[in-house]
Every structure is written in structure tokens, then in C-alpha cells.
Amino acid sequence: MEKIEKIFMFVIENPVNKEEGIIAANMDGSWIPFVGSDLARVNKLIPLANEIAQQANETYKILYFSNREDVTSLFKSEIYKKQTEQ
């Protein structure tokens, strides 16, 4: 398995308030988000995203992110824990 350096995300935008949400499918009781780190995965998700968007009468967009930053230590820090407890 290669190191993930980029990610593609399927997003639907609410036309009224412009909020965005990641497209996901419920598979056997678990929500699976439509994200992929390579074009092969993205190409497999496109037909499913088309079906979901058609059923919701919405359009979707595919976003691309490529600025990898490991923030694990931030979430494990005492400062973060104290901020989220408030």
C-alpha cells in the first residue's frame, strides 16, 4: 500500500445555504464516505455518486486535496483536550 499524498472527495452543496456535505452510502449499517486516493477509486465511485445525486435531485462536485499534514499530535495534546472539554 502506497503512502496517501492526495485525496478526492465527492461533495453535494445545499443550494440554499451553500453548506457542503460528503456523499456517503449506507452499506450494511455503516456509512461509507465517497473519498479516494487514486483515480481508479474515483472512477468506481462516479456511477454511484450519479445515482445518489439523481435520487436527491442535486448535483455534486469532486474536490481534490493534496497538502498532506500529519496533525495526530495536535489531537493528542493536552491543550486540545482542555479546549474540547469546555
C-alpha positions in Angstrom: 0.0 0.0 0.0 1.4 3.4 -1.0 1.5 6.5 1.1 -1.6 8.7 0.6 -0.5 12.0 -0.7 -3.7 13.2 -2.2 -7.4 12.6 -1.8 -10.5 13.1 -3.9 -13.9 13.8 -2.1 -17.4 13.7 -3.5 -19.4 16.6 -2.2 -23.0 17.9 -2.5 -23.8 21.5 -1.9 -27.1 22.7 -0.4 -28.2 25.4 -3.0 -30.0 27.4 -0.3 -27.4 27.9 2.4 -24.3 26.7 0.5 -23.3 24.2 3.1 -21.5 21.1 1.8 -21.6 17.5 2.8 -19.6 14.5 1.8 -21.6 12.0 -0.2 -21.8 8.7 1.6 -23.7 5.4 1.2 -25.1 3.2 3.9 -23.7 -0.3 3.4 -24.8 -2.9 5.9 -25.5 -0.3 8.6 -22.2 1.6 8.2 -21.9 4.9 6.4 -19.1 4.8 3.8 -17.9 8.3 2.6 -17.1 8.8 -1.1 -13.4 9.5 -0.9 -10.5 8.0 -2.8 -6.8 8.5 -3.1 -6.4 7.4 -6.7 -8.3 7.8 -10.0 -9.3 4.2 -10.1 -11.3 4.5 -6.9 -12.8 7.8 -8.1 -13.9 6.3 -11.4 -15.6 3.4 -9.5 -17.5 6.0 -7.3 -18.7 8.2 -10.1 -21.7 5.9 -11.2 -22.8 5.6 -7.5 -22.5 9.4 -7.0 -24.5 9.9 -10.2 -27.3 7.7 -8.8 -27.3 9.4 -5.4 -27.3 12.9 -6.9 -30.1 11.9 -9.3 -32.2 10.5 -6.4 -31.6 13.6 -4.4 -32.2 15.9 -7.4 -28.9 17.6 -6.7 -25.5 18.0 -8.4 -22.2 17.0 -6.9 -18.6 18.1 -7.3 -15.4 16.2 -6.8 -12.8 18.1 -4.7 -9.1 17.4 -4.8 -6.8 17.9 -1.8 -3.0 17.5 -2.0 -1.5 19.2 1.0 -0.7 16.4 3.4 0.0 17.3 7.0 0.0 14.9 9.9 -1.9 16.5 12.8 -2.1 13.5 15.1 0.0 15.1 17.8 -2.3 18.1 17.9 -5.3 16.0 18.7 -3.4 14.1 21.4 -2.1 17.2 23.0 -3.3 18.4 26.5 -4.2 21.8 25.1 -6.6 20.3 22.6 -8.2 18.0 25.3 -8.7 21.0 27.6 -10.3 23.1 24.8 -12.7 20.4 23.8 -13.8 19.8 27.5 -15.1 23.4 27.8 
